[in-house]
Amino acid sequence: MIPFLDLKKINLRHETEILDSVHKVLHSGWYILGEEVKAFEKEFATYCGTEYALGVANGLDALELIMRAYNIGPGDEVIVPSNTYIASILSISANGATPILVEPNLKTYNLDPNKIEESITSNTKAILVVHLYGQSCNMEPIINIAEKYNLKIIEDCAQAHGAVYGNRKVGNLGDAAAFSFYPGKNLGALGDAGAITTNDENLYKDLHALRNYGSHKKYENLFKGYNSRLDEFQAPILSVKLKYLDQDNDYRRKIAMYYLDNINNNHIVLPSVEEGPLSHVWHVFVVRTSSRNHFIDYMTNNEIQTMVHYPIPPHKQEAYKEWSEMVFPLSEKIHSEIVSLPISPVMEMDDVNRIVEVVNEYRPN
């Protein structure tokens, strides 16, 4: 079976460096918010091109903390793609604000700038852009809209570490950005982890307190904060893997380009890249087919594992049953047709070629 993702193989490439980093922390005697977290925060800010980076417990916390620090809450609205992973939306409702779902561009699966303005009201406070599947959003028109209406831009970069728009990396395109380092991400920890990037010094100071019980100084609490801190053991592991991120992303691009150049099947819709070759880091390679279940069974029978990111649109989730009567036809089409093919920095090109052959031979019932 060709696996969808071999995390063990990905991480064992760096076994010696990872074990050395864990040994260093173990012998330091300092296990919460120590020198390793500080070092990674500095390295990640430099990588993203921002003034600040702040390590937190996970990507959802990163988004929630940004919303909280910007005082986005009850009575406020935040525009968000209707086809995103539910974490993006949970971060809004967790702060008491209202998510306003906007349809994506069917080619890129990212938020369609042409549909944003019609959803803005006097209660709109921010636009949450999601660089879905690893591709940067088309940011220039979104930035123009945000400036016109005095809105914050919050980036959900959970799937797009290292993606570029223009001459800047994601995480440095809005007012603040959230990253997830869930193990399967392009930059993945060995457990849950996340980060926030920003150029806003005041926001950074508030977030620095909010992630640590609302405390700027031990036992003095300015805010009703959270306990959301990047683990001191995960930080140096991320520092090790950060050194190889661009190299890994380049290999993902090589696989993606091979798929795009060689898959030729009228029953399979391939993804599009619209903002330049470096804009996409191919966290997942998503195709569409109107006969998804049949296609998945066919691939499994041919010893190829696939995944679906994601089968149910947010407005059809039980958690948001109050939205059950809403209709978002593009999102519903996407969620009913998408299938992700294997892609990773440790795939053999022979396996990639085999996948192409099998996909090209596919015929629906």
Disulfide bonds with the S-S distance in Angstrom:
none
